[in-house]
Amino acid sequence: MGEFDSILYEVEDGRARITLNRPEKLNALTLKLQSELNEALWEADNNRAVHCVILRGAGRAFSAGYDLTGADGNIPVSRIQSEENEYRGGRSIDDDAWQLERSQRYRMAIFDMHKPVIAQLHGYCLAGGTDVALMCDMIIAAEDTLIGFPPARDLGALPNNMWIYHVGPQWAKRLNLTGDYITGKEAQQIGLVMKAVPNEYLENEVEQLADRLALIDPDLLSTNKRIINMALELMGARTLQRMASENDVRGHNTRAADGFRSSVADIGLRDTLRNRDGKFGDGRVRVNGPELRDEEGNLKPLD
């Protein structure tokens, strides 16, 4: 059901399942994937048989972030786009903001649509993966999921930012300023995810929640989702997303971001990422107890 290239879409038993389907790339988010995700979300919102959406990833990860290779980026803005016209690229600050806002509009469908969306996280949920997941209404993660935004170390700021509304300012700063990872189990403790379960129970945990939502009139689900989201809007959540895109432009113009781009040109993306993240050891946060680390920056086990 549904013909997409980068996602899978199915409707069954009162739920739409949307699966990010680039497993060979750890479901890295291309513009095409985000466009298809947007289309599928609004299809589900329009279908009276659907009470909720489950958003998940195929293969070893929910999503390891944005695809930085530029793959599948040539998505027309309109059906009348023509080679005779000159369009925006990324040449100016305003171009950069415009492109970031364009892709953000695709993701904001999760927040704006009437029906609830459950994020089902496993493996990696990094960078752009968190931009998608944290827009969802409820997040259930495998305990060993790794969640974080490593590009905050040198590439820019977060083009969506719901972290503060989940975890408050201190943990938002601890995670965003370092790009360190947190496990799903610890993410539950600080409110970044609603619940974390062992990986073997993850699918059942999500599906049984969808079973319960399927018992509720979808119009009533909408009523209750939207009043809670309105409270978030009154706390500035939607305005902050617009500001997040413009703030990311500021991040793109730092010395660190210039160094990242120069390194990619010199030694390639893979080695650039390896050099950046290698300095942070295992990149892990410890919520409970002291963060004792070895000389390579890896967390030491606690006695």
C-alpha positions as CSV (number, residue, x, y, z in Angstrom):
1,M,0.0,0.0,0.0
2,G,1.6,3.2,-1.1
3,E,4.4,3.7,-3.6
4,F,7.4,5.5,-2.1
5,D,11.1,5.1,-2.7
6,S,12.6,5.9,0.7
7,I,9.9,4.9,3.1
8,L,7.4,2.1,3.5
9,Y,3.7,2.9,4.3
10,E,1.0,0.6,5.4
11,V,-2.4,0.9,7.2
12,E,-3.6,-1.9,9.5
13,D,-5.9,-2.2,12.5
14,G,-6.4,1.5,13.0
15,R,-2.7,2.6,12.6
16,A,-0.4,3.7,9.8
17,R,3.1,2.4,10.0
18,I,5.7,4.6,8.3
19,T,9.1,3.0,8.1
20,L,12.2,4.9,7.1
21,N,13.6,2.6,4.5
22,R,17.3,3.3,3.7
23,P,18.8,0.6,5.9
24,E,22.0,0.4,4.0
25,K,22.6,4.1,5.0
26,L,21.2,3.7,8.5
27,N,18.1,5.6,7.3
28,A,20.1,8.8,6.8
29,L,17.6,11.6,5.9
30,T,17.7,12.9,2.4
31,L,15.4,15.7,1.2
32,K,13.5,13.1,-0.8
33,L,12.9,10.9,2.2
34,Q,11.7,13.9,4.2
35,S,9.4,14.9,1.4
36,E,7.9,11.4,1.2
37,L,7.6,11.3,5.0
38,N,5.6,14.5,4.9
39,E,3.3,13.1,2.2
40,A,2.7,9.9,4.1
41,L,2.0,11.7,7.4
42,W,-0.7,13.9,5.7
43,E,-2.1,10.8,4.0
44,A,-2.5,9.1,7.3
45,D,-4.0,12.2,8.9
46,N,-6.6,12.4,6.1
47,N,-7.5,8.7,6.3
48,R,-10.5,8.1,8.6
49,A,-9.4,4.5,9.2
50,V,-6.2,5.7,10.9
51,H,-6.2,6.6,14.6
52,C,-2.4,7.0,15.0
53,V,0.9,6.7,13.2
54,I,3.9,4.5,14.2
55,L,7.2,6.0,12.9
56,R,10.1,3.6,12.9
57,G,13.3,2.7,11.0
58,A,14.3,-0.4,9.0
59,G,17.5,-2.3,9.7
60,R,20.0,-1.4,12.5
61,A,18.8,2.1,13.3
62,F,15.9,4.5,13.5
63,S,18.1,7.1,11.8
64,A,21.7,8.1,12.0
65,G,21.0,11.6,10.9
66,Y,21.0,13.8,7.8
67,D,22.6,12.4,4.6
68,L,25.5,14.8,4.2
69,T,26.4,13.4,0.7
70,G,23.7,15.4,-1.0
71,A,22.0,12.3,-2.3
72,D,18.4,12.6,-3.5
73,G,18.5,16.4,-3.0
74,N,17.0,17.4,-6.4
75,I,13.3,17.6,-5.3
76,P,11.3,20.2,-7.2
77,V,9.6,22.8,-5.0
78,S,6.7,23.0,-7.4
79,R,5.3,21.2,-10.5
80,I,6.1,24.2,-12.6
81,Q,9.8,24.3,-11.7
82,S,11.8,25.0,-14.9
83,E,15.4,24.8,-16.0
84,E,14.8,28.2,-17.6
85,N,14.7,29.8,-14.2
86,E,17.5,30.4,-11.7
87,Y,16.6,29.1,-8.2
88,R,18.1,29.4,-4.8
89,G,21.1,27.3,-3.9
90,G,23.1,27.9,-0.7
91,R,25.1,30.9,-1.8
92,S,23.7,33.4,0.7
93,I,22.7,33.4,4.3
94,D,19.1,33.8,3.3
95,D,19.4,30.9,0.9
96,D,20.7,28.7,3.7
97,A,17.9,29.7,6.0
98,W,15.3,29.2,3.2
99,Q,16.6,25.6,2.5
100,L,16.7,24.8,6.2
101,E,13.1,26.1,6.6
102,R,12.0,24.1,3.6
103,S,13.1,20.8,5.0
104,Q,11.8,21.8,8.5
105,R,8.3,22.2,7.0
106,Y,8.4,18.6,5.9
107,R,9.2,17.5,9.5
108,M,6.8,19.9,11.2
109,A,3.9,17.8,9.8
110,I,4.4,15.5,12.8
111,F,3.6,18.4,15.2
112,D,0.9,20.0,13.0
113,M,-1.1,16.9,12.0
114,H,-4.2,16.1,14.0
115,K,-3.5,12.4,14.8
116,P,-0.9,11.2,17.3
117,V,2.5,9.9,16.2
118,I,4.5,7.3,18.2
119,A,8.2,7.1,17.5
120,Q,9.7,3.7,17.8
121,L,13.5,4.1,18.4
122,H,16.2,1.5,18.1
123,G,19.9,1.4,17.3
124,Y,20.9,5.0,16.5
125,C,18.8,8.1,16.8
126,L,21.3,10.8,16.0
127,A,21.3,14.3,14.6
128,G,18.4,14.6,12.1
129,G,17.0,11.5,13.6
130,T,16.4,13.4,16.8
131,D,14.8,16.3,14.8
132,V,12.2,13.8,13.6
133,A,11.8,11.8,16.8
134,L,11.4,14.7,19.2
135,M,8.6,16.1,17.1
136,C,6.5,12.9,17.8
137,D,3.8,12.9,20.5
138,M,5.2,9.9,22.3
139,I,8.6,8.2,22.1
140,I,9.3,4.6,23.0
141,A,12.9,3.5,22.7
142,A,14.9,0.3,23.1
143,E,17.0,0.6,26.2
144,D,20.3,0.5,24.2
145,T,19.3,3.1,21.7
146,L,21.9,5.8,21.3
147,I,20.4,9.3,21.1
148,G,22.4,12.5,20.5
149,F,23.3,15.3,18.1
150,P,27.1,14.9,17.3
151,P,27.1,17.6,14.5
152,A,26.7,20.2,17.3
153,R,30.4,19.6,17.9
154,D,31.5,21.4,14.7
155,L,28.9,21.6,11.9
156,G,26.2,23.9,13.2
157,A,23.2,24.2,15.6
158,L,20.1,22.1,15.7
159,P,17.7,23.0,12.9
160,N,14.8,21.7,15.0
161,N,15.0,22.0,18.7
162,M,12.4,20.4,21.0
163,W,15.0,19.2,23.6
164,I,14.2,21.9,26.2
165,Y,10.6,21.0,26.2
166,H,11.4,17.4,27.1
167,V,14.4,17.7,29.5
168,G,14.7,21.3,30.6
169,P,17.5,23.7,30.1
170,Q,20.4,22.0,31.9
171,W,20.1,18.6,30.2
172,A,19.4,20.3,26.9
173,K,22.7,22.2,27.3
174,R,24.6,19.2,28.5
175,L,23.6,17.2,25.5
176,N,23.5,19.9,22.8
177,L,26.7,21.7,23.8
178,T,28.8,18.5,23.6
179,G,27.0,16.3,21.1
180,D,27.4,13.4,23.5
181,Y,25.0,10.4,23.4
182,I,22.5,9.1,25.9
183,T,21.1,5.6,26.0
184,G,17.4,5.0,25.7
185,K,17.3,3.7,29.3
186,E,18.8,6.9,30.7
187,A,16.8,9.1,28.3
188,Q,13.6,7.8,30.0
189,Q,15.0,9.0,33.3
190,I,15.4,12.6,32.2
191,G,12.2,12.7,30.1
192,L,13.8,12.7,26.6
193,V,11.7,9.6,25.8
194,M,8.5,8.5,27.3
195,K,9.6,4.9,27.9
196,A,12.5,2.6,27.3
197,V,12.2,-1.2,27.1
198,P,14.5,-4.1,26.2
199,N,14.8,-4.3,22.5
200,E,12.9,-7.6,22.3
201,Y,9.9,-5.9,23.8
202,L,10.0,-2.7,21.7
203,E,7.7,-3.6,18.9
204,N,5.1,-5.1,21.2
205,E,5.2,-2.0,23.5
206,V,4.5,0.3,20.6
207,E,1.9,-1.9,19.0
208,Q,-0.1,-2.4,22.2
209,L,-0.1,1.4,22.7
210,A,-1.5,1.8,19.2
211,D,-4.1,-0.9,20.0
212,R,-5.4,1.3,22.8
213,L,-5.4,4.4,20.7
214,A,-7.4,2.5,18.1
215,L,-10.2,2.2,20.6
216,I,-10.6,6.0,20.8
217,D,-12.5,8.2,18.3
218,P,-9.8,9.7,16.1
219,D,-11.5,13.1,16.3
220,L,-11.3,12.9,20.1
221,L,-7.6,11.9,19.8
222,S,-7.1,15.1,17.7
223,T,-8.9,17.2,20.3
224,N,-6.6,16.1,23.1
225,K,-3.4,16.1,21.1
226,R,-4.0,19.6,19.8
227,I,-4.8,21.2,23.1
228,I,-1.5,19.9,24.5
229,N,0.4,21.1,21.5
230,M,-1.3,24.4,21.9
231,A,0.2,24.6,25.4
232,L,3.6,23.9,23.8
233,E,3.0,26.7,21.3
234,L,2.1,29.1,24.2
235,M,5.4,28.1,25.6
236,G,7.1,29.2,22.4
237,A,7.7,25.7,20.9
238,R,6.6,26.5,17.3
239,T,8.3,29.9,17.3
240,L,11.5,28.3,18.5
241,Q,11.5,25.9,15.6
242,R,11.6,28.9,13.2
243,M,14.4,30.5,15.2
244,A,16.2,27.1,15.2
245,S,16.6,27.2,11.5
246,E,18.0,30.7,11.5
247,N,20.2,29.9,14.4
248,D,21.6,26.9,12.4
249,V,22.6,29.4,9.7
250,R,24.6,31.2,12.4
251,G,26.2,27.9,13.3
252,H,27.1,27.3,9.6
253,N,29.2,30.5,9.6
254,T,31.5,29.6,12.6
255,R,35.2,28.7,12.3
256,A,34.3,25.2,13.4
257,A,31.9,24.7,10.5
258,D,34.4,26.1,8.0
259,G,37.0,23.7,9.4
260,F,34.5,20.8,8.9
261,R,33.8,21.7,5.3
262,S,37.6,22.1,4.6
263,S,38.3,18.7,6.2
264,V,35.6,17.0,4.1
265,A,37.1,18.5,0.9
266,D,40.6,17.4,2.0
267,I,40.1,13.9,3.4
268,G,36.5,13.0,2.8
269,L,33.4,12.8,5.0
270,R,34.1,9.5,6.7
271,D,37.5,10.4,8.0
272,T,36.3,13.9,9.0
273,L,33.6,12.4,11.1
274,R,36.0,9.8,12.6
275,N,38.5,12.5,13.5
276,R,35.9,14.7,15.1
277,D,34.1,12.0,17.1
278,G,37.3,10.1,18.0
279,K,38.3,12.9,20.4
280,F,35.2,12.3,22.5
281,G,35.9,8.6,23.2
282,D,32.7,6.6,23.3
283,G,30.7,9.9,23.3
284,R,28.5,8.7,26.2
285,V,26.8,10.6,29.0
286,R,26.2,9.0,32.4
287,V,23.0,10.2,34.1
288,N,23.6,8.3,37.4
289,G,26.9,8.6,39.1
290,P,30.2,10.3,38.2
291,E,31.5,10.4,34.7
292,L,34.9,8.8,35.3
293,R,36.7,8.4,32.0
294,D,39.9,6.7,30.7
295,E,42.6,8.5,28.7
296,E,40.7,8.0,25.5
297,G,37.6,9.6,26.9
298,N,35.6,6.4,27.4
299,L,33.4,6.0,30.4
300,K,34.8,3.7,33.1
301,P,32.5,1.1,34.7
302,L,31.3,2.0,38.2
303,D,32.1,-0.4,41.0
